Amino acid sequence: MALLRVEYSSKELKMNTSFQVFLPDEGELSQVKVCYLLHGLTDNCTGWTRYSCCERYARDRSAALVIPEVQRSFYIDGVYGLHYFSYVAQELPQACHRMFGLSLEREKNFVCGLSMGGYGALKCALTYPERYAGCGSFSGVTELAASIYSKEREFAALLGPELTVGPENDLFALAKNAVSPPPIYLSCGEEDSHYPMNNSFAEHLAGLGFTFRYDHRPGDHTWDFWDRSLQDCFAYFDL
């Protein structure tokens, strides 16, 4: 695998930003499957690389990985902040297609993430279901309102002073309105504080008739859990 850290000027963010890319050593890059791998609240674009075996899993499957940098944005187009959702969901795939020839075809694109990144992955797939063949959320924040009250100052910049979670940021509403959504892989540890909200979201998906898998087992909000979840997710999608 080739590992590149790309520093470039984002038009959507109106500033320089970074992302990491793993590319297979052989084959046409236009034909490989691509997974956009989203980081959590306290990490950056190096987290998955430093704390998981994502490179080995991608190499074994001859897949490409793209790991963007979004700060503590919750993958939201902030009312008073930067438009990180539009960057990840729209600008970044186009940039990777232009720079590396990675495909924009639905059947070759996947999006996964942990915790805050799980929320971001689900938001991408449910907002633009026509772009992804699968979505994985590991210990994801599936109920955004539940995270607001310990971080009110941060969320005021993202959502505005009223802290209103509109339908564009509500995963339950997005799931209800999604047309032909991709299969979804959910996982959460049973000792994780996010476990109740993931149970609720899995029940919501089941009620809507989604194709999905929900793995829950003993575990907490840890890299050991997320690393195994990534393996299981790749296997589920045959990525």
C-alpha positions as CSV (number, residue, x, y, z in Angstrom):
1,M,0.0,0.0,0.0
2,A,1.1,3.6,-0.7
3,L,0.4,6.1,2.1
4,L,0.1,9.7,1.2
5,R,-0.7,12.7,3.4
6,V,-2.3,15.4,1.2
7,E,-2.1,19.0,2.1
8,Y,-4.3,21.1,-0.2
9,S,-6.5,24.2,-0.3
10,S,-10.2,23.4,0.1
11,K,-12.6,25.7,-1.6
12,E,-15.5,24.6,0.7
13,L,-13.5,25.3,3.8
14,K,-11.7,28.3,2.4
15,M,-8.4,27.1,4.0
16,N,-5.7,24.5,3.7
17,T,-6.5,21.1,5.2
18,S,-5.1,17.6,5.3
19,F,-6.3,14.1,4.5
20,Q,-4.6,10.7,4.3
21,V,-4.9,8.2,1.5
22,F,-4.0,4.6,1.3
23,L,-3.7,3.3,-2.3
24,P,-3.2,-0.3,-3.5
25,D,0.2,-1.0,-5.1
26,E,-1.3,-2.7,-8.1
27,G,-4.3,-2.4,-10.4
28,E,-6.2,0.5,-11.9
29,L,-7.2,2.9,-9.2
30,S,-10.4,3.7,-11.1
31,Q,-11.5,0.1,-10.5
32,V,-10.8,-0.2,-6.8
33,K,-13.3,0.1,-4.0
34,V,-12.9,3.2,-1.8
35,C,-13.8,3.6,1.9
36,Y,-14.0,7.1,3.4
37,L,-13.0,6.5,7.0
38,L,-14.1,9.2,9.4
39,H,-12.5,10.1,12.7
40,G,-14.0,10.7,16.1
41,L,-14.2,13.9,18.2
42,T,-10.7,13.8,19.8
43,D,-8.8,12.5,16.8
44,N,-7.6,13.9,13.5
45,C,-6.9,12.4,10.1
46,T,-4.1,10.3,11.7
47,G,-6.2,8.5,14.3
48,W,-7.2,5.5,12.2
49,T,-3.7,5.1,11.0
50,R,-2.1,5.3,14.4
51,Y,-4.5,3.2,16.5
52,S,-6.0,0.6,14.1
53,C,-4.9,-1.9,11.5
54,C,-6.9,-0.2,8.8
55,E,-4.0,-0.3,6.3
56,R,-3.6,-4.1,6.6
57,Y,-7.4,-4.6,6.2
58,A,-7.4,-2.4,3.1
59,R,-4.3,-4.1,1.7
60,D,-5.8,-7.5,2.1
61,R,-8.8,-6.4,0.1
62,S,-6.9,-4.2,-2.5
63,A,-9.1,-1.3,-1.4
64,A,-8.3,2.4,-1.1
65,L,-8.9,4.4,2.1
66,V,-9.4,8.2,2.4
67,I,-9.3,9.7,5.9
68,P,-10.2,13.4,6.1
69,E,-9.6,16.0,8.8
70,V,-12.7,17.7,10.2
71,Q,-11.6,19.0,13.7
72,R,-14.5,18.8,16.2
73,S,-17.1,19.7,13.6
74,F,-19.5,16.7,14.0
75,Y,-19.6,16.7,10.2
76,I,-22.0,19.6,10.2
77,D,-22.1,22.7,8.0
78,G,-21.8,25.1,10.9
79,V,-24.0,28.1,11.3
80,Y,-21.0,30.1,12.5
81,G,-18.3,27.5,11.6
82,L,-16.9,25.8,8.6
83,H,-18.9,23.6,6.2
84,Y,-17.3,20.3,7.0
85,F,-20.2,18.2,5.9
86,S,-20.2,19.7,2.4
87,Y,-16.5,19.2,2.3
88,V,-16.5,15.5,3.2
89,A,-19.6,14.5,1.3
90,Q,-19.1,16.6,-1.9
91,E,-15.7,18.2,-2.4
92,L,-13.5,15.5,-1.1
93,P,-14.7,12.7,-3.4
94,Q,-14.4,15.0,-6.3
95,A,-10.8,15.9,-5.2
96,C,-9.8,12.2,-4.9
97,H,-11.3,11.5,-8.3
98,R,-9.3,14.3,-9.8
99,M,-6.0,13.6,-8.0
100,F,-6.0,9.8,-8.0
101,G,-8.6,8.7,-10.4
102,L,-10.7,7.0,-7.7
103,S,-14.2,6.1,-8.9
104,L,-17.3,8.1,-8.1
105,E,-19.6,5.1,-8.9
106,R,-21.9,4.1,-6.2
107,E,-20.9,0.4,-6.2
108,K,-17.3,1.3,-5.5
109,N,-17.8,3.9,-2.6
110,F,-18.3,3.2,1.1
111,V,-18.2,5.5,4.2
112,C,-17.5,4.4,7.8
113,G,-16.6,6.1,11.0
114,L,-16.4,5.8,14.8
115,S,-18.3,7.8,17.4
116,M,-18.6,11.3,15.9
117,G,-17.4,9.8,12.7
118,G,-20.1,7.2,12.9
119,Y,-22.6,10.0,13.0
120,G,-20.8,11.6,10.0
121,A,-20.8,8.3,8.0
122,L,-24.6,7.8,8.6
123,K,-25.3,11.4,7.7
124,C,-23.4,11.1,4.4
125,A,-25.1,7.8,3.4
126,L,-28.6,8.9,4.4
127,T,-28.3,12.3,2.8
128,Y,-26.8,11.0,-0.4
129,P,-27.8,7.3,-0.6
130,E,-27.2,7.3,-4.3
131,R,-23.5,7.7,-3.7
132,Y,-22.6,4.8,-1.4
133,A,-22.7,1.0,-1.6
134,G,-22.5,0.7,2.2
135,C,-22.1,2.6,5.4
136,G,-20.6,1.6,8.7
137,S,-21.0,3.3,12.1
138,F,-19.0,2.1,15.1
139,S,-20.2,3.4,18.5
140,G,-21.8,6.1,16.5
141,V,-23.6,9.2,17.9
142,T,-27.0,8.4,16.5
143,E,-28.9,11.0,18.5
144,L,-27.2,14.3,18.1
145,A,-29.3,16.1,20.7
146,A,-27.9,13.7,23.4
147,S,-24.4,15.1,22.8
148,I,-25.3,18.8,22.9
149,Y,-25.7,19.6,26.5
150,S,-22.1,18.7,27.6
151,K,-20.8,20.8,24.8
152,E,-23.2,23.7,24.4
153,R,-20.7,26.3,23.5
154,E,-19.3,24.2,20.7
155,F,-22.7,23.3,19.4
156,A,-23.9,26.9,19.4
157,A,-21.3,27.6,16.7
158,L,-22.5,24.5,14.7
159,L,-26.3,24.8,15.2
160,G,-26.9,28.4,16.2
161,P,-27.7,29.8,19.7
162,E,-31.0,28.0,19.9
163,L,-29.2,24.6,19.5
164,T,-31.8,23.4,17.2
165,V,-31.1,20.0,15.5
166,G,-32.9,20.5,12.1
167,P,-33.9,17.5,9.9
168,E,-30.7,17.8,7.9
169,N,-28.7,16.8,11.0
170,D,-31.2,14.4,12.5
171,L,-30.3,10.8,11.6
172,F,-33.8,9.5,12.4
173,A,-35.4,12.0,10.1
174,L,-32.8,11.4,7.4
175,A,-33.4,7.6,7.6
176,K,-37.1,8.1,7.3
177,N,-36.8,10.2,4.1
178,A,-33.9,8.3,2.5
179,V,-34.7,6.8,-1.0
180,S,-33.0,3.5,-1.8
181,P,-30.5,3.7,1.1
182,P,-27.4,1.5,1.1
183,P,-27.0,-1.4,3.5
184,I,-25.8,-0.2,6.9
185,Y,-23.5,-1.9,9.4
186,L,-23.9,-0.8,13.1
187,S,-21.8,-1.8,16.1
188,C,-21.6,-0.7,19.7
189,G,-20.2,-2.1,22.9
190,E,-22.7,-3.0,25.6
191,E,-20.7,-1.0,28.2
192,D,-20.5,2.1,25.9
193,S,-22.6,5.1,26.9
194,H,-23.7,5.2,23.3
195,Y,-25.3,1.8,23.5
196,P,-28.9,2.9,24.3
197,M,-29.0,5.4,21.4
198,N,-27.6,2.7,19.0
199,N,-30.3,0.3,20.2
200,S,-32.9,2.9,19.4
201,F,-31.5,3.7,16.0
202,A,-31.3,0.0,15.1
203,E,-35.0,-0.4,16.0
204,H,-35.8,2.6,13.9
205,L,-34.0,1.1,10.9
206,A,-35.8,-2.2,11.4
207,G,-39.1,-0.4,11.5
208,L,-38.3,1.3,8.2
209,G,-37.3,-1.9,6.5
210,F,-33.6,-1.1,6.1
211,T,-31.1,-3.7,5.1
212,F,-28.7,-3.6,8.0
213,R,-26.6,-5.6,10.5
214,Y,-26.3,-4.5,14.2
215,D,-23.4,-6.1,16.2
216,H,-23.4,-5.5,19.9
217,R,-21.2,-7.4,22.3
218,P,-19.2,-6.7,25.5
219,G,-17.0,-3.7,25.0
220,D,-16.6,0.0,25.5
221,H,-15.6,3.2,23.6
222,T,-12.2,1.8,22.7
223,W,-9.9,1.3,19.7
224,D,-9.9,-2.5,20.3
225,F,-13.7,-2.5,19.7
226,W,-13.4,-0.2,16.7
227,D,-10.6,-2.1,15.1
228,R,-12.6,-5.3,15.2
229,S,-15.7,-3.5,14.0
230,L,-13.8,-2.3,10.9
231,Q,-12.9,-5.9,10.1
232,D,-16.4,-7.1,10.5
233,C,-17.8,-4.2,8.5
234,F,-15.4,-4.8,5.6
235,A,-16.4,-8.5,5.7
236,Y,-20.1,-7.6,5.8
237,F,-19.8,-5.5,2.6
238,D,-17.2,-7.8,1.0
239,L,-15.3,-4.5,0.5
